[in-house]
Amino acid sequence: MTTATTDKIRIALVGLGYRGMATLRRYRFIPEAQFTWLCDHNAPQIALAQKELEERGSSAVRIGDFDAICQAPDVDLVYICTNWESHASLAVQALDSGKHVALEIPAATTIADCRRIRNAVQTSRRKLFLLENCCFDPFHLGTLSLVRQGFLGELTHLEGAYIHYLGSEAATGYQGNPYPTHGIGPVAQLLGEDCFESIVSMDGKNSLNSSLLKTRSGVSVLLQFDETTPRPYSRLQTTCGTQGFVQKYPVPVVQIGDEVLTGQQAEMFVIGKIETKYKQIIEKGESLSVDNMMNYIMDAMLVRDMLSMDTYPISLSDALIWSSIVEYSAISSIKNSAEKIYI
């Protein structure tokens, strides 16, 4: 098993496309971590990553294939930013080799692969971190505090989505929701111990998917995916309770009782409720002028967990249940009926 022998977390970054390079650049704000290995099939991308590290005065990095990384003694965490379909196999290999794994979303695209990851984590006793950055959006963290403190009463209905017009780069040809975790992750955190029980999913024109889920306590959840419609970016982030309502998109709105706040007033109210530890991370990020706060909070919490200073707030069970919706939604949409699929 991997045991850190330095005062830094040693990271092998696998996949140097858009998300991988963004990770490389973000981690300049995380002094507790260092990249020791880079892996990609594309030589120009490796050169670009090396140049990025050299400009930061951190050029002591090795280049190798995935097998070499899994056997390398100077790797504590394998950070995987490859295509969706490869996530599960790479994660399982790294876990079986005794490495902790940080894994881009979704963790897997099939229920069987979710089970493979679960078994590998349990056998290896290593950690798997799902890199679902939307769970660290400050607006969501404030909403989470409002829910936990009872401001909204009993939850009745939630909405989450990934609505992002990508034109020719959109994910098409899928049945169901191929990319559910941006929407369902924050929703699941708001639900706490209330688990998803069933799903009914419908594919619309042009690879648009809408799913309705129901929890054991009867809370309804709307989950949407759309990368092909020219409409404003949205994750919905709608929270309905018996005493209040919070929504981020298209405009922040908060209603508690008869009082209604909109726009910046609503956003400031919600963010003001954020838990102290997250406020401290945000303040540090602001002092460093980070360009994406939810990514910075995610990175900071991952490192705090690796250093045994805190617990990363997305569990293995979370990672696998949220990712399993890829296949559960496909099963439901293929049936083309209102029959519930039990999760």
Sequence and secondary structure as in RCSB ss.txt:
>XXXX:A:sequence
MTTATTDKIRIALVGLGYRGMATLRRYRFIPEAQFTWLCDHNAPQIALAQKELEERGSSAVRIGDFDAICQAPDV
DLVYICTNWESHASLAVQALDSGKHVALEIPAATTIADCRRIRNAVQTSRRKLFLLENCCFDPFHLGTLSLVRQG
FLGELTHLEGAYIHYLGSEAATGYQGNPYPTHGIGPVAQLLGEDCFESIVSMDGKNSLNSSLLKTRSGVSVLLQF
DETTPRPYSRLQTTCGTQGFVQKYPVPVVQIGDEVLTGQQAEMFVIGKIETKYKQIIEKGESLSVDNMMNYIMDA
MLVRDMLSMDTYPISLSDALIWSSIVEYSAISSIKNSAEKIYI
>XXXX:A:secstr
     SSSEEEEEE  SHHHHHHHHHGGG TTEEEEEEE S HHHHHHHHHHHHHTT    EE  HHHHHH TT 
SEEEE S GGGHHHHHHHHHHTT EEEE S S SSHHHHHHHHHHHHHHT  EEE  GGGG HHHHHHHHHHHTT
TT SEEEEEEEEE   GGGS  S SS S  HHHHHHHHHHHTT  EEEEEEEE GGG EEEEEEETT  EEEEEE
ESSS    B   EEEESSEEEE SSS EEEETTEEEEHHHHHHHHHTT  HHHHHHHHHHHHTT S HHHHHHHH
HHHHHHTTSS  SS HHHHHHHHHHHHHHHHHHHHTSS  EE 
